[in-house]
Every structure is written in structure tokens, then in C-alpha cells.
Amino acid sequence: MKWITWRAGLICFVSFFACSSRVFGETDEPYIFRSGIHLNQNHRFSNTQLKTLLHGFRFWTGLSEITFDGSGNLSLGDRSHVTGGSVTARNLIIAAVDGQDSFALENRDGSATIAFAQIESTERYVDGNGGRHTGWEVRLDLSDFDELTGTAALKVAFDPAINVVHELGHAICGYFDLIEGGDELGECERFINRMRLEVGLPQRLEYYPHYRMVRRADGLTFRQAELAFADTASEDKPEKLSLSFNLERVFDLSRARSKEAIHTTLIAQKNSRP
């Protein structure tokens, strides 16, 4: 996720694909394009944050040797060393590492305009053989995850690593978030739910979070957003669960865009997709 939009009491998280801001070709100065997943050295994560990301990647993919090498590249290690994990998530991470595009992970802690995670296409590169490559920035506000309240299983189902995977689903698979009326989830989160199912975690029910006003002990109120999930372990009647957070500590509502504006942009981008 996510750019956040606000209108008439509705909170929506929508991923936004920006147009490329730079194009490189044979006539430009020498340029080395860095494919795969790597750390942005200008927006670094702490060692603790890197351990959190790696723990998540290992859990979701089952690749026990996955790590960041000395150059900050995500290395998968021996791919035959697999313990658990989601086959779907593993295939997506492998596609990102082996592919021709670049995915730079950035630490954007405390950002007022990023809710949990966000992806943006920032450059296009044409190599000497005419191959086309895209550079993506995957921005994470890991401080937002500290605001989450819910069961341990729910926090894993929405951890930083799966948010990165969600963004990769946009870039690699071309999946969009909620666009069409009557669709409560959207194609990208439906894709992520497949991964949650493969590792036995609760499924997300709706893309849009609900919110309610909550009064604190000091009498002040705040907007509490709630993401709806369901425990599908019970086939008869899945238990509905909620992952909540203080919306105002995650995003600056004064910068929100309307739901209609976001949907118009996404529909135009989807219609222009090859």
C-alpha cells in the first residue's frame, strides 16, 4: 500500500504508480543499472530493522538463507534450502531478484505521506541491446507498524515483508488495488491472500479500512482505523478479526486525496497497461 485518501469519513489505502521521471539510453553518459532487490544507501535501515525485514522474508518465502550481501543486494542463498513458507511469495521474490527491473528498498520512518509502504516507478533504462528496464522505489515507514494493535497472527499477516511483497505484486504482476465497484478487496490483496492461506494466516476481507472515533483516558479523541481479516481455519463460520491503529499517527489527513481522484488515476493507468 499505499497512498491514503480521505473523503466523507472513508479511509482508503491505494497504491500509486507514478510516471517515470528519468529515461536513460545509449546516448546518455555511462550508467550502470542495478537489477534485483537492494537497499537504498541514501535511506538506510537500522540493523534491527534489517533483521525484521529478513525474518519476514524468510518466513514468507521459506528461503532459509535469504540475506542482504555486503553491497546491500538481497541474496537468496541456496534456493533448495526451503523451510515452510508460501510458494506464491517465494516465486514472486525469485522473479524480482532474477528479473531485469530494479527495486530499491528505502527507509522512510516518520513520513506523513506514506502509510506503511509505497511503490513508485522513478526511472526507465534502455540497455545497449534494446532491453527495457524499470527502476522502482519501495518506501517503507516501519514506524507505522509499531502503531498496530491486534493478535500476533494478524501482525504477521500484515508485517513489513508482506507489504513489500504487495508492492512487488503491483510492479511484477501488474495487479491493482481496489478499483471496481462491488469489489471489496482488489486484485493485489487477493493475490496476497493466497500467500496468507499457504502459510495458515488470517485472510484480509476488505481493502478499505473502517474507522471510528475513540476517546482516550485524558478525554481527547482520535480516529482509529481497522483492517478487517478473517480466520479461515473454521470452515463453518470464519472468525472475523481486526487489526487497528491510530490513523492520525500514520498519515497526515490534510494531504489526503479523494477516493474518486485516486480511482480515476488507477483506472486510466489500468486501461493503458499493455
C-alpha positions in Angstrom: 0.0 0.0 0.0 -0.3 3.0 -0.3 -1.3 6.4 -0.8 -4.1 7.3 1.6 -7.2 9.1 0.5 -9.9 10.7 2.7 -13.4 11.8 1.9 -16.8 11.8 3.7 -15.5 9.7 6.5 -13.9 7.0 4.4 -10.3 6.0 4.7 -8.8 4.3 1.6 -5.2 3.0 1.1 -4.3 2.9 -2.6 -1.0 2.2 -4.3 0.0 4.8 -6.9 2.2 4.2 -9.9 3.9 7.5 -10.8 5.2 8.1 -14.3 8.9 7.6 -14.8 11.0 10.7 -14.1 14.2 9.7 -15.9 14.9 7.9 -19.1 18.3 6.5 -20.0 19.5 5.4 -23.4 22.6 4.7 -25.4 23.3 8.4 -25.9 23.4 9.2 -22.1 26.5 9.2 -20.0 27.8 5.7 -18.8 25.2 4.3 -16.4 25.1 1.0 -14.5 21.6 -0.3 -13.9 21.3 -2.3 -10.8 18.6 -5.0 -11.2 17.1 -7.1 -8.5 16.2 -6.1 -4.9 18.6 -3.9 -3.0 18.9 -1.4 -0.2 18.9 2.3 -1.0 22.1 3.7 0.7 20.6 7.2 1.0 17.7 6.0 3.1 19.2 3.3 5.3 17.5 0.9 7.7 18.9 0.2 11.2 20.4 -3.2 11.9 17.3 -4.0 13.9 15.0 -3.1 11.0 17.0 -5.2 8.6 16.7 -8.2 10.9 12.9 -7.6 11.0 12.7 -7.5 7.2 14.9 -10.6 6.7 12.9 -12.5 9.3 9.8 -11.7 7.4 11.3 -12.6 4.0 12.4 -15.9 5.4 9.1 -16.6 6.9 7.1 -15.8 3.8 9.3 -17.4 1.2 10.7 -20.3 3.2 14.2 -19.5 1.8 16.3 -20.0 5.0 19.5 -18.5 3.5 18.0 -15.2 2.3 20.1 -12.2 3.3 21.5 -8.9 2.3 25.0 -9.2 1.0 27.8 -6.7 1.6 26.6 -4.5 -1.3 23.1 -4.3 0.0 21.6 -6.7 -2.6 19.0 -9.3 -1.5 20.7 -12.7 -1.9 18.6 -15.8 -1.9 21.4 -18.2 -1.0 20.9 -21.9 -1.7 17.3 -22.0 -3.1 17.0 -25.7 -2.3 17.1 -24.8 1.4 13.4 -24.2 1.9 11.6 -24.5 5.2 7.8 -23.8 5.0 6.8 -20.5 3.5 4.4 -19.6 0.7 5.2 -21.0 -2.7 3.5 -18.0 -4.3 5.5 -15.5 -2.2 8.7 -17.4 -2.9 8.1 -17.4 -6.7 7.5 -13.6 -6.6 10.6 -12.8 -4.7 12.7 -15.0 -7.0 11.1 -13.2 -10.0 12.1 -9.9 -8.5 15.7 -10.9 -7.8 16.2 -12.7 -11.1 14.4 -10.1 -13.2 15.6 -7.1 -15.2 14.0 -4.4 -13.1 15.4 -2.7 -10.1 13.7 -2.5 -6.7 15.3 -0.2 -4.1 14.1 -0.5 -0.5 14.0 2.8 1.3 13.6 3.6 5.0 11.1 6.5 5.3 10.3 6.3 9.0 8.0 9.0 10.3 6.8 10.0 6.8 3.5 11.9 6.9 2.6 10.9 3.3 3.5 7.2 3.4 1.2 4.8 5.2 3.1 1.6 5.9 4.5 1.2 2.3 4.5 2.7 -1.1 6.0 2.0 -4.6 6.8 4.4 -7.4 8.4 3.9 -10.8 11.2 6.5 -10.9 13.3 5.6 -13.9 13.4 3.7 -17.2 16.6 2.3 -18.7 17.3 1.0 -22.2 20.4 -1.1 -22.4 22.8 -1.5 -25.4 20.8 -4.4 -26.7 17.5 -2.5 -26.6 16.3 -4.2 -23.4 14.0 -2.1 -21.3 14.2 -1.9 -17.5 12.3 -0.1 -14.9 13.6 1.3 -11.6 11.2 1.2 -8.7 11.5 2.7 -5.2 9.8 0.7 -2.5 9.4 3.0 0.5 8.7 1.7 4.0 7.6 3.6 7.1 8.4 0.9 9.6 7.3 3.2 12.5 3.8 2.8 11.3 3.9 -0.9 12.1 4.6 -0.1 15.7 1.1 1.5 15.8 -0.7 -1.8 15.0 -2.9 -3.4 17.6 -4.1 -7.0 17.1 -3.2 -10.6 17.6 0.2 -11.9 16.8 -1.1 -13.7 13.8 -2.7 -10.6 12.4 0.5 -8.6 12.8 2.4 -11.3 10.9 -0.3 -11.3 8.2 0.4 -7.6 7.7 4.1 -7.3 8.5 6.7 -5.2 6.7 7.9 -8.1 4.5 4.4 -8.9 3.1 3.9 -5.2 2.5 7.0 -5.2 0.3 5.6 -8.3 -1.4 2.3 -6.5 -2.0 4.2 -3.7 -3.8 6.1 -6.2 -5.9 2.8 -7.6 -6.9 2.0 -4.3 -8.5 5.3 -3.9 -10.3 5.8 -7.5 -11.4 2.3 -8.9 -11.9 0.6 -5.6 -12.8 -2.0 -6.1 -10.1 -4.0 -3.1 -9.0 -5.7 -2.3 -5.7 -9.5 -1.7 -5.4 -10.9 0.0 -8.5 -14.2 -1.6 -9.5 -17.4 -1.1 -7.6 -18.6 -4.2 -5.7 -15.1 -5.5 -5.3 -14.3 -5.2 -1.6 -10.7 -6.4 -1.8 -8.9 -5.7 -5.1 -6.8 -8.0 -7.3 -3.5 -7.3 -5.5 -4.7 -8.1 -2.0 -6.5 -11.2 -3.4 -3.1 -12.3 -4.6 -1.6 -11.6 -1.1 -4.4 -13.6 0.5 -3.3 -16.6 -1.5 0.1 -16.3 0.3 -1.6 -15.9 3.7 -3.6 -19.1 3.0 -0.5 -21.0 2.1 1.1 -20.2 5.5 -2.1 -20.6 7.5 -2.7 -16.9 8.4 -5.9 -14.9 8.5 -7.2 -13.6 5.2 -7.9 -9.9 4.6 -11.6 -9.3 3.9 -11.7 -5.7 2.7 -9.2 -3.3 1.2 -10.7 -0.2 2.7 -10.2 0.1 6.5 -13.1 1.3 8.6 -12.7 3.9 11.3 -14.3 5.1 14.5 -13.7 7.8 16.9 -12.1 6.6 20.2 -11.8 8.6 23.4 -8.6 8.3 25.3 -8.2 8.3 29.1 -7.4 12.1 29.0 -10.7 12.8 27.2 -9.2 13.5 23.8 -10.4 11.6 20.8 -8.7 10.1 17.8 -9.6 8.2 14.6 -9.0 4.5 15.0 -8.7 2.7 11.7 -9.5 -1.0 11.5 -8.4 -3.5 8.8 -10.8 -6.4 8.6 -9.5 -10.0 8.5 -11.0 -13.5 9.0 -9.6 -16.6 10.5 -10.4 -19.2 7.8 -9.3 -22.2 10.0 -13.0 -22.7 10.8 -14.8 -23.6 7.5 -18.3 -23.3 9.0 -18.1 -19.7 10.3 -14.8 -17.9 9.9 -13.9 -15.7 12.9 -13.8 -12.0 12.0 -10.7 -10.2 13.3 -9.5 -6.6 13.3 -6.1 -5.0 13.1 -6.3 -1.4 14.3 -4.1 1.7 14.5 -4.3 5.4 15.3 -4.8 6.8 11.8 -3.5 10.3 12.7 -0.2 8.8 13.8 0.2 7.0 10.5 -0.8 9.6 7.9 -1.3 13.4 7.7 -5.0 13.6 6.7 -4.6 17.1 5.4 -2.6 15.6 2.5 -5.3 13.1 1.5 -6.7 12.7 -2.0 -10.3 11.9 -2.7 -11.4 8.3 -3.4 -12.8 9.5 -6.8 -9.5 11.1 -7.8 -7.5 8.0 -6.9 -9.8 5.7 -8.7 -9.8 7.9 -11.8 -6.0 7.8 -11.9 -5.8 4.0 -11.3 -8.5 3.3 -14.0 -6.6 5.4 -16.5 -3.3 3.5 -15.7 -5.0 0.1 -15.9 -6.6 0.9 -19.3 -3.2 2.0 -20.6 -1.5 -1.2 -19.4 -0.3 -3.4 -22.3 
